[in-house]
Amino acid sequence: MCYYTMVTCDTLIARKPQCIYSFDCGPRRRPALVPVDVLLGEKWALCRYDSCTHEYTGWLSGPRAGWSPTHRQIVTAFEPRTMTDRHTLDQLSETYQASIPDDLREAQSFSWYLDTVYEDPHVARNAHQRVADMFDHYGTQYSEEDGLVEYALAAEDPLHDGENVFYGREIHEAIHEFVNKVKSGARGLGPEKRIKLLLGPVGSGKSHFDFLTRRYFEAYTREDAGRMYTFPWTDSVRDRRSDPGDDTVRSPMNQDPLVLLPKEQRTAVIEDLNEILDAPYTLRNDQHLDPASEFYMDELLAHYDDNLEAVLENHIEVIRLVASENRRECIETFEPKDKKNQDETELTGDTNYAKLAVYGESDPRAFDYAGAFCNANRGLFSGEELLKLQREFLYDFLHASQEGTIKPKNNPRIDIDQVIVGRTNMPEYREKTGDEKMEAFNDRTKRIDYPYVLEYESESNIYQKMLQNADVPNVHVEPHTLEMAGLFGVLTRLEEPTDETVDLLEKAKVYNGELEDEEVDRRKLREDAEESADIGEGMEGVSARFIGDEIAEAIMDATHRDRSYLSPLSVFDHFEANLGGHGSIAADDLDRYGRLLDTVREEYRERAIEDVRHALAYDVDELRRQGEKYMDHVMAYIDDDTVDDELTGRETEPDETFLRAVEEQLDIPSDRKDDFRQEVSNWVSRRAREGRDFDPQDNDRLRRALERKLWEDKKHNINFSALVSATDLDEEERGAWVDALVDRGYSEDGAAEVLEYAGAAVARSEMEDGAD
């Protein structure tokens, strides 16, 4: 076992080459052990991690040869520590103790609690208010361009070192919508009386988001910002017939101690609290005591001649309440079972038969408050596959949601305070919405569509995270592998565009942010898709779960075949072989999915050809010089200004021939050149406002145009005949090309494959053009 401590870049360069270090490949990734070449005398290192093979310079200040444009970020290096620095039991105990609230084991008086809520009225929040504040507590980020709030809870997962990060605009839109409904409920606008129903296809991540919300609620209630309290009754046995074990009884519904105050007095306190509360909502608490607490209150008030102070000071202790799904406190999950093995008591509680002989059936102390709604009070109720429940079970949700009450058998109604969340898949939703007998239930639900991801780079991040969190064998994931897998998944989910000028692949690229053509309106594409889709775009198609499984199978297959790399070609083969055998993929969709897979194969072929061309001719420094020259001339063109000639230093007009030579690589016609130039100019201006330097590699369209122009300038010096025939390929020349591909993230074996796959296509195309 190895331990790691941070070292500086200066320390790195003093290490021996081929040491093992840990690099953090991005702000949302865990540090991973990777082999690193540390070149003495230079402040840079080569990180080989999965599909990444990039050069880094400590705190990054600019690109170097071999970097992928999407992997420029700060790198933190770690050095090994000795085993003598291992954790001791004392250290482990100390860190555990620090995670426990200071007052968890303490008991306070009711007067103390009254003083506490006056000092911090947030302590008296209801469930919707506390959950809403929880999302804001861990941080938010607002995108003005998209009008979208991303919650750090899901976008960064700070509590678990990024293990549960969610990707994709659609997912964060769904999370935003969910939080908005909770916040509306916090303000008493109506959603507090509704079931928040997460609707999505299988494998879309809705269950994992629900799971993460529960974990964060547990953590939030352990912090001061999320603290809440409940109470036990003490010294409450008043007669010999009572069970001595009931002398101290905790509030069975974990109610807020303020509920102990009669309604008139409680209202007065809450009005005071709202006067000093700094929040976008007002505190409300109209609950009644649960039947057992009502019984103790009545008995003790009678004993003290209605002296409320004597009851609360002598028989009430206030204790910290921390949500825990494992202990079934303030969080509860409920899932459907066979009808014969499930009844409504699992939701609302049942008779406590051990107490029945002591108190009798009508005594509230003989009731067991172990139903799911009882356990979830003050927190979160999570209904898994909610619409698979039998209809009679769903009736219990009517009063639970609309009135905030439950009605156990042989008991009065019991008030509850919780955020009720349900999850369901498409078939059950269609069945229940078409059932007239479910009209009342459907009217009490707020549907939140939770679709698949529709940006293929975001989709590829899901697979990258999957590999990062797993014990992946020593298999190098080649460039484009995860992106092309993501592209296939996205294509199966997109609605066909109604705009005849855009095909499905182009639509995927627009969603991915690659095509910025002003004639292609991404917002309009999304609106058209929502209108044409049955429920919503992204609610059908191949799941990330299927694609992830096939990537895993392809990795293991490569291992068994002693192959050291995983390429898109092998992943495509696994898709093709297993689509027909997957239970969630309808037979009617197989032909269409097959055609989409062919589209992805062709897209990969074009990208592989670009990589080979890059290896044969591209030079990053030259690319940057050409990009800077293009921007100088574009800005002069837009401003009707002049530029300084590179050779003479004299002022000259912008070089229209050079500008068009770049733009024609993207098939931009002459009558659209002004639009493209303005687009690039606006992009540069945005970066300047953000304090970021110009780099042509950060603009996908400009980069491709410059690369293709560079290819046209240099291709005449390449021996294409050697690429067509392996026997003509000089080892030194081949080695240089392989090295160039390795600099772009390929392994040596993967580089050899792509040379064979795409190199010949490049050569034949150029040789045919030359013959013409």
N, C-alpha and C positions, 0 to 999 in steps of 0.2 A: 504494500500500500504506500502511496506517495502523498505528501502534503505539499502545498504550494504557497509561497508568499510573493507579494508584488516586487518586481525589480524595475529599475528604470531602463530606458533605451541605452544609456551609457554602460550600464551593467551588462546588458545583453551582448554588446559588441566585444566584451572581454571574455565571453564564454568560448568554449571550444566548438567547432563546427559539429553538426549532426547531433546536437543535444535535444532532449525532449523538453518542450515548454508547453504551457497552456495559453491559448489565445482565445480571447472573447470575440467571436466573429459577428459582431453586431450587438446593438443595445438590447435585443430581445432574445439573445441566444445564451445558453449556459456556456461557461468556459469548457473547452474540450481539449483533451490531450492530443497534440498533433506533432509530427516530426517537423522540425524547423532548421533550415540551413542558416546559420549565423555567420556571415562573412566578416572576418576580422578586418577592422579598419574602416568599415562602412556601417552607417546606422540604418541597416535594413535587414529584413528577414523574409524568407519565402515560406508562406503558410500553406501546407498541404492538408486540407480538411474536406473530405467528401469531394464535391465537384469544384471546390475552391482551390485554386493554385495562384495566389496573388502575392505581390511584393508589398510589404508594409514598412513604414518609416516611423515607428514609435507613435507619436501623435501626428496623424496624417496632415500634411500641408499641401499636397498636390499629387497628381498621378505619376506613376512610373510605368515603364514597359511591362506588359503582362497582366496589368490589372483588368478585371472585369468592371465595366462602368457601374454595375449595381453593387459592388463590394468595396466601396471606399468609405471606411469608417475608422473610428478610433480603435486601436489595438492595445490591450493590456497584457503584459507578459508576466509570467510567474516562474519562480525558480523552485526546485525541490527543497523541502525541509527534511531534516532527519527524523527517524522514527522516535527519537527522544522527545520530540515536540508533540507526540500524539495526545489526544484528549484524555483527561483523567476523569474519574467519577466525580470529583469535586467540581471540575469545570462543567461537566454535563449537568450536575445538580444545580449549579449556580445559574446556568442559562435557562434551565427549565423554570426555576423559581422566578426569574425575571419576567417570564411570559405569563405568570399568574397575576391577576388583579390583586392589589394590596389588601383590599377589603373583602376578598372572596369568603374567608372563614370568619368574618366578623359579624356580630349581631348588633343592630342599633335600635334606638327607640323610634316610635312614631314621630315624636317631636323633632328628632334629628332629621328624619326624612322630610318633614314639612319645611324645616330650615333649608335642606338641600335643594328642594325644588324651587324655592324662592331664590336661591343663589344661582341655580342653573335650571331654568324651566324645561330645557330640552330633555331632562331626565324623565319627564312625564309624557313624552310623545307616545302616539299610538303606533301600531305596527307599520302602516303605510308611511307615516312620517319618518320613522326610524330607518326603514329600508330605502326610502328615497334619499335621505341624507347619507346613507352608507355609500351609494354610488358616487356622490360628489366628494365624499371624504377621501377616497383613494385617488382622486384627480380626474380632470376632464381636459379634453382638447377640442377646440371648436375649429372646424374648417369652414371659412367664410365662402369659399368657392363652391363647396358641395352643400352648404347649409346643414352640416352634420356634426353632432357631438359624438366624440369617441370617449368612452369611459376607460380609464387606465386599468380598472378591474379586469376588463376583457381585452384591451389593446396591449397591455404590458404585463399583466398578472404579477404585480410587485411582490406579493406574498409568497409566490412559489417560483421565483427566479425565472419567470417567463415560460414555464412549462405549459400553461393553458392559454396561450395567446390565441385570439381569434383573428382571422384574416378575411378581407373582402368587404367592399362597400356595403353589399346587401346585408351581410351579417350585422355590421355595426348599425345599419339603418333599423334592422329588426330590434336590436338591443336598445337603441335610442327610443323606438316606439314603445317598447316594454317599460322603460324607465319613465317615459312621459305619462303613461297610464298610471303608474305607481304614484308619480308626483301629483297628478290630477286627483287621485284618491286621497293623497295627503292633504289637499286643500278642500276636500269634501265636495268635489265637483261631480261625483257620481261613480267613477270607476272603482271606488272603495267597496261598492256594492256589486261588483262584477267579478266573474272568474276570468283571469288573464290566461287565455288559451293560446299556447304556442303551437302553431300549425306548420308542419313542414314535411317534406319527404324523408324517407329513411336515410340516416347517415348525414343529415344536414348540420348536426351539432346542437340541436335545441336541448337535448337531455344534458349535454355537457355544460351548456350555459346555465341551466337550472342547477346543476351540481355545483358549479363554481359560485353561483349566487349564494347558495346555502353555506359554502365554506367561508365566504367573505362575511356573511352575517354572523357566523360563529366568532370570527376574528374581531369583527367590529364591536360586538357586545363585550369582548374582553378589554377593549380600550375605554379610556375615560369618555371619549366622544360618543360612544354607543352604549354607555352603561344604563342598566335598568335594574329595578329592585322588585322583590315580592315579599311575602311575609308568611311566617308560621304562627299558628295559635299555640300559646303555651299555658300550662296549668289550666287546661280547659275542661277536665273531668269534674263534673258537678255532682254525680250520684254514683252509688255502688254498682248499678247495673251497667255502667259504661265500661268499655274495654280500657284497661289501664294503658294500653299502648297508644291510645288516642289522647293522652295527656298533652302531647306536643304534635300538632298536625299542621303540615305545610299547606298553604293554599293550593287545593288540588288543580286549579286552573292557572296557577302562577299569576294571579291578578296583581295589578298595580295597587300599592297600599292606599292610594287616594280613594279607591273604590270603598274603603272602609268608612269613609265619611258619608253621612246621609246626603241625598242629592242636593238639597238646598245649600248646605254648608260647602259641599264640594264645588258647586257652581260658583260660589263666592271666591273660593281659592283659585279656581281656574281663570276667572275673570281677572284676578290680580296678576296671575302668571302671564296672561296674554298681554297685559300692559307693558311688561318688561321683556317679553320674548322677542328676540331678533331672528325672525324666520319668515318665509313666504307663506306660512300657514298659521292657523290658530289652533290651540290645544282644545280638544274635546274629549269628554269621557262621561257617557250617559249609561254606563254599564251598571247592572245589579250584581251584588255578590252572588257567587255560585251557591247552590242550595246548602252545601255542607257549611260554608262560612256563614251563610245567613242563619243557619241553625245555631252556631256558636254565638254569633252576635246577639240574637234574640235571648238566648239563655243567660248570657253574661249581662246584658242590659237589665234584664229582670232582676238579676242578683244584685246589681249596683244601683237599683232604682233609677235607671236611664241616665246614669252618669257616664257619658261617652268617654270622657277623659280617663276615668278609672279603668274602663275596659281596654282602651288603646294603650295606656301606659303600663298596665299590669299583665296584659295577656297577648300583646302583639310585639314581635320582634321583626325588624326590617333587615333583610339579607340581600346580598348581591345576586342577581340572576344572570347567568351566562348561557346563551343558546348552545345546545349540543344535540346534534342529530342522533349520536350514539346513545345518549341518555334520554332521548325523546323529550327534550325540554325546548320549547319554542320553535322547534323544527320537526316536521313529520313528513314522511313519504308514504304514499298509499298506492298500491298497485292492484289490478284486477286479478281475481282467482276464479276457479270454477264456482259456479253459482251454488252448488251444494255445500261448498266449504267456506262460504262467505256470507255474512249478513250485516245489517246496518249497525250492529253493536261495535264493529270494528271502526266505525266512524264516530259514533256518539257515546260509546261507553256501555257498561253492562252492570248487572247486579254483582256486588261483592259477596259471594256466597259465604266467605269466612266470617263476615260481619252480620250475615242475615240472621243467624241464630241469636246474636247478641241484641240487635236493635229492631229486627222486624223489617218487613219488605217496604213499608212506607217511610221509614226513617232515611233522610238523605245521607246519613253516615254509612248506610249499607250499600252505597253506590260506588262503583269503581270507575273513576274518571280516566280510563285508559284508552279511550277512543282517539282516533287520529286527529279529529278536530280539537279535542281537549288538549292533546299534547302539543299541537301547533300554536296554541294561544299565545299571543304577544309576538308572534314571529311569522314563519312561512309554512304553508301547507303546499306540498308538491304532489300532484296527482299524475302518476305515470300511466301512459296509454289510457287517459281518462275516459275517452269515449268507447272503450271496450267494456266498460262496466255495464252490467245489466241496468235496464231502464229504472227499476225500482230503487237502485242504489243512488242514481243520479238525482232522485227527488230530494234527498237529504241536502243536496247542494243548493236547492232553491232558497230555503230559509237561511242557510249558512252565508250565502252571498248577499242576497237582497236585504235581509233583516239583521244579519250578524248574530243569528241565534241557531241553536240546535235543539232538537226535541227527543231526548232519550226516552225509552219505554218506561212508563210508570214514574216519570219525573217531570217537573215543570221545565219550561224553556230555559236554556242556559245561554248567556251572552258570550260571544267570542269576538276576538280582535286579531285578525290575521290577514296576510296577503295570500289569497288562494290562487295557485298557479296550476294549470293543467297542460299536459302535452299530448299531442295526438298526431297520427299520420293521416295521409290523404284519404284512403279507402273508408276509414271509420267516420271521418268528417263528412264525406259525401253521403254516407248512409244515414247519419243522424240529422243532417240538415234537410234531408228529403223526408223525414218522418214527422208528420203533423203532430203526433203525440209528444214530440220533443220541443214544441214551440216555446213553452215556458222556459225550459232549460237554455235553449239557444238564445233567447232574449236576454238572458243573464250572463252571457259570455262576451268578452271583448277579444276578438280574434287578432292575433299578431302573426303575420306571415313570416316564417323563418326559412327562407329558400336556400338553395345551394349557392356557393360562390360563383360569380359570373366574370371575374377577372382572372385570367389564367396564371398570371404571375403570383397573385395572391393564393390561388389554388396550389401552385407549386410550393409555396411556403408551408402549406399543411404537410406535404410529404417530406420537406426538409426537416420540419419539426419532428415528424414521426421517426425519421432516421436518426436524428440527433438524440432523441430520448431512448433509443434502442441500442442493444449491443450488436452493432452492425459489423459483419466480418470485414476483413481487409479487402474490400471491393471499392474501387474508385468509381464514383458516379460521374459520368462524362457530361460535359456541357450540353444543354438543351434537353437532357433526359427528363427531368422533373417538369420543365416548362412545357414540353410537348405532351407529357402525360396530362398536365393540367389543361392544356388546350383541347385535347380530346374530350375531357370531361365537360368543359364549358360548352363546346359545340353541341353536345347532346342536350344541353339544358336551355339553349337560347331559342327564342321564337324566331321563325323566319322573318327577316325584315320586309316591311311592306314597301319600303323605298327601293325601287328597281335599280338605283344607282349603286347600291351597297349589297354585297353578297354576305353570306353567313360568316365567312372567315374575316372579312373586313369589319363586320360588326363586332366580332370578338376582339379585334385589334383596337377598335374605337373604344370599347368598354375598358380595354387594358391601358388606355391612354397613349397608344402609339400613333394613331392617326389624328392629327389636329386640323384636318381640312375644314375650312369654314363652311363648306357646303354640306358637311356631315354633322348634324346636330345630335350629340349624344343624348341630350335630354329628350329630344323628340323621338329618338329610337326607343328609349325606355318607355315613354308614354304610349307609343304605338304598340309595343310589346305587351304592356299591361292590359290594353284594351282587347288584344287578340287572344291572350292567354285565357285558359279556363278559369284559373284562380289567380295566378300571377306568374310572371316569368321566373324561371329557376325552380319551380315547384315540381318539375319532372326531369328525368334524365338519369345519367349514370352517377352513382354516389362516389364521394371521395373515399369511402370505405372500400368499395370494390377496387378502385384504382390503387389505393394503398396496399391492398392485399396482393394485387398482381405485381406491384413493384417489389414487395417482399419476396414473392415466389421467384421473380426473376433474379433477385440477388442470391437467393439460396441455390438456384439453378446454376448461376455463374460460379458459385463456390464449388459445387459438385463437379463442374467441368474444368476446375482449376483455371478459371478465367479471372483475371485481376481487375476487371472493369465491368461496368454496367452501362450500356449505350441505349439510346432511344430505339434502335432497331430491335434489340432483344425484348424491350418492354412492349413494343408494337406487336411482336409475335405472341406474347402472352395475352395481350388484349384479344387478339384475333382468335386464339385457341379457346378462350374461356368465356367470352361474352355469351355464347349460346347456352352455357351450363349454369349461369347464375340465376338464382330463383327470383330476384327482384327485377330482372330485365325481361320484358314481354317479348314473345316471339315476333310480334308484329313490328317491333322496333329494330330487329337485327339487321335487316337490309339497309336501313337508313344509317345505323351506327357503323356498318361496314363501309359505306360510302364516306362517312365523316372520318373514319380512320384513314382511308386513302387520302383525303384532303390533308390530314395531319402529316402523313408520310411525305407528301409533296412539299409541304411547308418546311419540314425538317430537311429535306433534300436541298432546298434553296438556302437554308441557313448553313448547312454543312459546306455547300459550295462557297458561301461567303467566308467561312472560316478558312477554307483551303486557300482562297484568294488572299486572305489576310496573311497567311503563313508564307505565301509565295512573294508577296509584293509590298505589304503595308509596313509603314514605319510611323510609330506613334508621334515622334517629334515632328516629322513632316506633316502628319495629319493636323497637329496643333497649329503649325505655321500656316498651313492652308486655311484652317478654320479662322484664325485671326485675320488673315488677309481678306477672306470672304466677308467677315463682319465689318472690317474697316471700309470696304468698298460699298457694302450695303448701307451702312450708316451715312456715308457720303451721298449715296444715291437718294436716300430718303430725305436728307436735309438739303439736297441740291447744293452740295459742297464739293470740295476737291480732296484728294489724298496726296500724300508725299510719295513720289516714285522711289521704289526700293533701291535703285541703282544711282540715279542722279540726284535724288533729294528734292527735285522740283515738284511743284504742285501740278497734278494732272487730273483729268476727269476720271470717274470710276470706270474700271475695266469691265465693260459690258460683256465682252467675249468671255472673260474668265468667269463672271457671274453666271452666265448662261451655261457654260461648260459644267458647272457644279449642279445647277438646277435641272438640267436635262437628264441627269442620272436618276432623277425621281420622276421623269416623264411630266414635268411641270411645263405646260404650254406657255408660250410667250404672253398670252393675254391673262395668265394667272400669276405671272412672276411677282407683280407688286404685292399680291396677297401673301405669297410665301415669304417675301422679304420682310413685310410688316410683321408677320407672325414670328419670325425668328428675332426680329428687333424687339418685339414685346417680351419675348422669353428672356433675352439678355437683360432688359430693363428690370424685369421681376427679380432676377438673380442679383442684380446690383442692389436693389432695395433690401434684399435679404442678407446683404453682405457677403455674397458668394461670388467667387471668381468665375470668369468665362472659361468653359471647357467644352469644346465641340462634341466630346464623347458623351456628354450628359444630355444632349438633344438627339433622340434616336434618328429622326429624319435627316438632320444635318450631318450626323455621323455617317449614315449610310451613303449620303450623296458624296461626301468627301472621300470615303473609302473607295467608292466605285470610280470616282475620277482618278484617284491615285492608282487604281488598277489599270485604267485605260492608259495612264502615262507610263506605267512600268512593265506592262505585260509583254512588250516586244522583246524584252531581254530574258524571257523565261524559256527553258527547254521543255516545251509541251510534249514532244514525242516521248520523253523519258517518263512522263506521267501515264501515258497510255499503255506502255509496255513496261512491266516490272523488270524485265531483263535488261532494259536500257538505262535503268535508274542507277546512277552513280551513288555509292554508299555515302560519300561525303555530302552530296547534294541532298540525298534522302534524309540524312541525319539533321541537316540544317532545317529542312522543312518540318520534320518531327519536333525538333526543339522549338520551332516557332509555334507549333500547335500546343506543345506542352505549356508554353508561356501563356496560352489562352485558356488553360485549365484542363487540358487533356492529359491522360496518362500516356505513356509511350505506346502501350498496346492499343489504347483507344485512338491515338493519333494515327497509328498505322492503319487501323480500320477505316477511319474517315478519309484518309488519303486514297485508299483503295475504292471506297464507296463513292466519293465525290470528286477526287482528283482527276480520274479519267473523264468524268462528265465535263469538268472545266476545260481539260485539254482538248477534247473533241470539239466542244463548242467554239473554242478560239481558233482551232485549226480549220474548222469549216468556214468561220468568218474570214479567216485569212485567205482561204481558197477562193471565196467569193470576190 
